[in-house]
Amino acid sequence: MSEQPKKPLPFVANFAAGAIAGVSEILTFYPLDVVKTRMQLSTQKSQGLVGSFKSIVREEGVGRLYRGLVPPLLLEAPKRAVKFAANDFWGKTYLDLFGEKKMNQQLSILTGCSAGATESFVVVPFELVKIRLQDKASASLYSGPMDVVRQIIKKEGLLGMYNGMESTFWRHLWWNGGYFGCIFQVRSMLPEPKNPQQTLLNNFISGCVGGFVGTALNTPFDMVKSRIQSAPRIAGVPPKYNWTYPSLVLIAREEGLPALYKGFVPKVLRLAPGGGVLLLVVEFTLGVFRQALGPPYI
């Protein structure tokens, strides 16, 4: 008798698993995100990861490494939940659309890119608040996250909360395409797991590789997004950084091609193992849901 395929878990299960994974990841790796943003916003020669850490702690105190934590912490649950739920939704949609029964490499990349594009619409206001609080030049202008929101809306209007939307779209499209595409490929190359521990290890390894590749692809777009979102819009004054691809060319011309990868080291140190943690927690949580719901989900 052939084995019946597992029934797909409901949307709420994928949403909850993504939310739990996102919060776990941000609490573990947030200081690296602060250092990454500072390195990206600086137009001077980089101090490097260790030098930037020391500079922040020496000049502003250890607490500055957690400055702006509230917006991403509030964001991580819906952001990661949307990421994995959207990936699940688009995966099923493309399988039906192309008449495939199993996911392949091309569909996994297309699915990841679509999930990233979907996710980008959720994250922009939270990312904007986080960048303004992390930026040394503007952090003292705000008393906290809600003050950032109030000042942006007052000075730039409601649409000001979506400053950097286009660059955020490209950042998430490229990261998710690389992340989910690599997860599929690496899983297929790893030995078939014989027990739950090996399954968790395979998930961690594939998530780490996916996180590294996604970071390598999207760092220039993340750099541009940080530059765009750090500068308040002033009526009648064209911003130096506006659209993504022209800004990439401008930064490369003024600061050199390596400048497009400012902040890469702390970013990859966060998102490579962070990608592994994300996938590990998601798969573990989904396993708990399957056990709780019982057949036919197991």
C-alpha positions as CSV (number, residue, x, y, z in Angstrom):
1,M,0.0,0.0,0.0
2,S,1.5,3.4,-1.0
3,E,2.2,6.0,1.6
4,Q,-0.2,8.8,1.6
5,P,1.4,12.3,1.2
6,K,1.2,14.6,4.2
7,K,-1.6,17.1,4.1
8,P,-0.3,20.7,3.9
9,L,-0.5,22.6,7.2
10,P,-3.0,25.5,7.4
11,F,-1.8,29.0,6.7
12,V,-2.0,30.0,10.4
13,A,0.6,27.3,11.2
14,N,3.1,28.6,8.7
15,F,2.4,32.1,9.9
16,A,3.0,31.3,13.5
17,A,6.2,29.2,12.8
18,G,7.7,32.1,10.8
19,A,6.8,34.6,13.6
20,I,8.5,32.5,16.3
21,A,11.6,31.9,14.2
22,G,11.9,35.7,13.4
23,V,11.8,36.7,17.0
24,S,14.4,34.1,17.9
25,E,16.7,35.3,15.2
26,I,16.5,39.0,15.9
27,L,17.1,38.6,19.7
28,T,20.2,36.6,18.9
29,F,21.8,38.7,16.2
30,Y,20.5,42.3,16.5
31,P,23.8,44.1,17.5
32,L,25.3,43.0,14.2
33,D,22.5,44.7,12.4
34,V,23.3,48.0,14.2
35,V,27.0,47.7,13.2
36,K,26.1,46.8,9.6
37,T,23.8,49.9,9.3
38,R,26.5,52.3,10.7
39,M,29.1,50.9,8.2
40,Q,26.7,51.3,5.3
41,L,25.8,54.9,6.2
42,S,29.5,56.0,6.5
43,T,31.1,57.5,3.4
44,Q,34.5,57.3,5.0
45,K,36.9,54.3,4.9
46,S,35.4,51.5,6.9
47,Q,36.8,50.7,10.4
48,G,35.9,47.1,9.9
49,L,33.6,45.0,12.1
50,V,35.7,45.0,15.3
51,G,36.6,48.7,14.9
52,S,33.0,49.7,14.4
53,F,31.9,47.7,17.4
54,K,34.6,49.3,19.6
55,S,33.8,52.7,18.3
56,I,30.1,52.4,19.1
57,V,30.7,51.0,22.6
58,R,33.4,53.5,23.4
59,E,31.6,56.6,22.2
60,E,28.0,55.8,22.9
61,G,27.9,52.8,25.3
62,V,26.8,49.2,25.0
63,G,23.2,50.1,25.1
64,R,23.5,51.7,21.6
65,L,24.0,48.3,20.2
66,Y,20.3,47.7,20.9
67,R,19.1,51.1,19.8
68,G,16.1,50.8,17.5
69,L,15.4,47.2,18.7
70,V,11.7,47.8,19.2
71,P,10.7,48.4,15.6
72,P,12.5,45.3,14.2
73,L,11.2,43.2,17.2
74,L,7.7,44.3,16.5
75,L,8.4,43.7,12.8
76,E,10.1,40.3,13.0
77,A,6.9,38.4,13.9
78,P,4.8,39.6,10.9
79,K,7.9,39.9,8.6
80,R,9.1,36.4,9.0
81,A,5.6,35.1,9.2
82,V,4.8,36.7,5.9
83,K,8.1,35.4,4.4
84,F,7.4,31.7,5.1
85,A,3.6,31.9,4.7
86,A,4.1,33.7,1.3
87,N,6.7,31.2,0.3
88,D,4.3,28.4,1.1
89,F,1.5,30.2,-0.8
90,W,3.5,31.0,-3.9
91,G,5.0,27.5,-3.9
92,K,1.6,25.9,-4.1
93,T,0.4,28.5,-6.6
94,Y,3.3,27.9,-9.0
95,L,3.1,24.1,-8.7
96,D,-0.5,24.4,-9.8
97,L,0.2,27.0,-12.5
98,F,3.0,25.0,-14.1
99,G,1.4,21.6,-13.6
100,E,4.3,20.3,-11.5
101,K,3.9,17.8,-8.6
102,K,7.2,18.5,-6.9
103,M,9.2,21.6,-6.4
104,N,12.3,22.1,-8.6
105,Q,15.2,24.5,-8.6
106,Q,13.7,27.0,-11.0
107,L,10.3,27.1,-9.1
108,S,12.0,27.4,-5.7
109,I,13.9,30.5,-6.9
110,L,10.7,32.0,-8.5
111,T,8.8,31.2,-5.3
112,G,11.5,32.8,-3.1
113,C,11.5,36.0,-5.2
114,S,7.7,36.3,-5.1
115,A,7.8,35.8,-1.3
116,G,10.4,38.5,-1.0
117,A,8.4,40.9,-3.1
118,T,5.3,40.2,-0.9
119,E,7.3,40.7,2.3
120,S,8.8,44.0,1.2
121,F,5.4,45.8,1.4
122,V,5.1,44.8,5.1
123,V,8.6,45.8,6.2
124,V,9.2,49.3,4.8
125,P,7.8,51.5,7.6
126,F,9.5,49.4,10.3
127,E,12.8,49.4,8.5
128,L,12.6,53.2,8.1
129,V,12.1,53.7,11.8
130,K,14.9,51.3,12.6
131,I,17.4,53.1,10.3
132,R,16.6,56.5,11.6
133,L,17.2,55.3,15.2
134,Q,20.4,53.4,14.3
135,D,21.9,56.3,12.3
136,K,24.3,58.2,14.6
137,A,23.6,61.5,12.8
138,S,19.8,61.3,13.4
139,A,19.3,59.1,16.5
140,S,19.5,62.0,18.9
141,L,16.7,63.8,17.1
142,Y,14.1,61.2,18.2
143,S,13.0,60.1,21.7
144,G,11.9,56.7,20.5
145,P,10.1,54.7,17.7
146,M,6.8,56.5,18.0
147,D,8.5,59.9,17.9
148,V,10.2,58.9,14.6
149,V,6.7,58.0,13.2
150,R,5.2,61.3,14.4
151,Q,8.0,63.4,12.9
152,I,8.1,61.6,9.6
153,I,4.4,62.0,9.1
154,K,4.5,65.6,10.2
155,K,7.4,66.6,7.9
156,E,7.1,64.2,5.0
157,G,3.4,63.1,5.1
158,L,1.9,59.7,5.5
159,L,3.6,58.4,2.3
160,G,6.9,59.4,3.9
161,M,6.6,56.1,5.9
162,Y,7.2,54.3,2.6
163,N,10.4,56.1,1.8
164,G,12.7,53.5,0.3
165,M,9.9,51.2,-0.9
166,E,11.5,50.5,-4.3
167,S,14.9,49.7,-2.8
168,T,13.3,47.5,-0.1
169,F,11.5,45.6,-2.9
170,W,14.7,44.7,-4.6
171,R,16.5,43.9,-1.4
172,H,13.9,41.3,-0.4
173,L,13.4,39.9,-3.9
174,W,17.1,39.1,-4.3
175,W,17.6,37.8,-0.7
176,N,14.6,35.5,-0.7
177,G,15.4,34.2,-4.2
178,G,18.9,33.3,-3.1
179,Y,17.8,31.9,0.3
180,F,14.9,29.7,-0.8
181,G,16.6,28.6,-4.0
182,C,19.7,27.5,-2.1
183,I,17.7,25.7,0.6
184,F,16.2,23.5,-2.1
185,Q,19.5,22.8,-3.8
186,V,21.6,22.2,-0.7
187,R,18.9,19.9,0.8
188,S,19.0,17.8,-2.3
189,M,22.8,17.5,-2.0
190,L,22.9,16.5,1.7
191,P,22.6,12.8,2.8
192,E,19.1,11.6,3.4
193,P,18.4,12.1,7.1
194,K,17.9,9.0,9.2
195,N,16.5,10.6,12.3
196,P,15.1,13.9,13.6
197,Q,18.5,15.1,14.7
198,Q,19.9,14.7,11.2
199,T,16.9,16.5,9.7
200,L,17.5,19.5,12.0
201,L,21.2,19.5,11.1
202,N,20.3,19.4,7.4
203,N,17.9,22.3,7.9
204,F,20.5,24.3,9.7
205,I,23.2,23.7,7.1
206,S,20.9,24.5,4.1
207,G,19.6,27.6,5.9
208,C,23.1,28.9,6.6
209,V,24.2,28.4,3.0
210,G,21.0,30.1,1.8
211,G,21.5,33.0,4.2
212,F,25.1,33.5,2.9
213,V,24.1,33.4,-0.8
214,G,21.0,35.7,-0.1
215,T,23.3,38.1,1.7
216,A,25.9,38.1,-1.1
217,L,23.2,38.9,-3.6
218,N,21.3,41.6,-1.7
219,T,24.0,43.6,0.2
220,P,24.3,46.3,-2.5
221,F,20.5,46.8,-2.5
222,D,20.5,46.9,1.3
223,M,23.3,49.5,1.3
224,V,21.3,51.7,-1.1
225,K,18.1,51.2,1.0
226,S,20.0,52.4,4.2
227,R,21.3,55.5,2.4
228,I,17.8,56.3,1.0
229,Q,16.0,55.8,4.3
230,S,18.5,57.7,6.5
231,A,17.9,61.0,4.8
232,P,14.7,62.9,5.5
233,R,12.8,64.1,2.4
234,I,12.8,67.9,2.1
235,A,10.3,69.6,-0.2
236,G,11.9,71.1,-3.3
237,V,15.3,69.4,-2.6
238,P,16.0,66.3,-4.8
239,P,17.5,63.5,-2.6
240,K,21.0,62.4,-3.4
241,Y,19.9,58.8,-3.3
242,N,16.5,58.0,-4.7
243,W,16.1,55.1,-7.2
244,T,18.0,51.9,-6.5
245,Y,20.0,51.2,-9.6
246,P,21.1,54.8,-10.4
247,S,22.1,55.0,-6.7
248,L,24.2,51.9,-7.0
249,V,26.1,53.5,-10.0
250,L,26.5,56.8,-8.0
251,I,28.0,55.0,-4.9
252,A,30.3,52.9,-7.1
253,R,31.5,56.0,-9.0
254,E,32.1,58.1,-5.9
255,E,33.3,55.5,-3.4
256,G,34.4,52.6,-5.5
257,L,32.8,49.2,-6.2
258,P,33.8,47.7,-2.8
259,A,31.6,50.4,-1.2
260,L,28.6,48.5,-2.4
261,Y,29.5,45.8,0.1
262,K,30.0,48.0,3.1
263,G,28.6,46.2,6.1
264,F,28.8,42.8,4.4
265,V,30.8,41.1,7.2
266,P,28.4,41.9,10.1
267,K,25.4,41.3,7.7
268,V,26.6,37.9,6.7
269,L,27.7,37.0,10.2
270,R,24.1,37.7,11.2
271,L,22.2,36.3,8.2
272,A,24.2,33.1,7.4
273,P,23.7,31.5,10.8
274,G,20.6,33.6,11.2
275,G,19.2,31.9,8.1
276,G,20.0,28.5,9.6
277,V,18.3,29.5,12.9
278,L,15.3,30.7,10.9
279,L,14.9,27.4,9.0
280,L,15.7,25.3,12.1
281,V,13.0,27.0,14.2
282,V,10.5,27.1,11.4
283,E,10.8,23.4,10.7
284,F,10.9,22.5,14.4
285,T,7.7,24.5,15.0
286,L,5.9,23.1,12.0
287,G,6.8,19.6,13.3
288,V,5.2,20.5,16.6
289,F,2.1,21.6,14.8
290,R,2.0,18.4,12.8
291,Q,2.2,16.3,15.9
292,A,-0.5,18.4,17.6
293,L,-2.9,18.1,14.7
294,G,-2.1,14.4,14.1
295,P,-3.0,12.5,10.9
296,P,-3.2,13.4,8.0
297,Y,-0.6,16.1,8.7
298,I,2.1,13.8,10.0
